[in-house]
Amino acid sequence: MSDTRYGQPPITALEQRPYQNVSGVLGSRLFAWIIDIVVLFFLGWLVFLLLVVLGLVTFGATWFLIPAAAFVTALGYAALTVGGRRQSTWGMRVAGLRVETADGGRPDGLVAAVHALFFYVAAGTVALWLIDIGCGLFRSDRRLGHDLLTGLVVVRA
């Protein structure tokens, strides 16, 4: 008879997670976020102006895209920068941060966009934002709530 119970394989220990330097990450994330908001402001205006000019050529058809432009710009920015080769937004690069998966890998663009989406949803409501930040204050790995939901961790670069 096998060593399994009720036809299930035995439980084995998970691999040890790689060391990830998270010292001083929360303060640096705030600094990085402020820089990213400024970058997103200018990127948003560029996209807005592009849609307005294209609207003149397309008889106003692209003007219907303007309400979604800020949303798509923010998620696209996260997908291209965090999901890219450097694994960080421009603000994170200035602050010396990088995003990794919990097992030390590189996040893909979709996970980076969902990570940003969860952050902006949490930041839009006080209760969710407090829970999100509270996770980072009370956890030793300093992962915020939206980090836990997407399996990502922000570390020192």
Buried (B, 14 or more C-beta within 10 A) or exposed (E): EEEEEEEEEEEEEEEEEEEBEBEEBBEBBEBBBEBBEEBBEEBBEEBBEEBEEBBEEEEEEBBEBEEEBBEEBBBBBBBEBBBBEBBBBBBBBBBBBBBBBBEEEBBEBEBBBBBBBBBEEBBEEEEBBEEBBEBBEEBEBBBBBBBBBBBBBBBBB
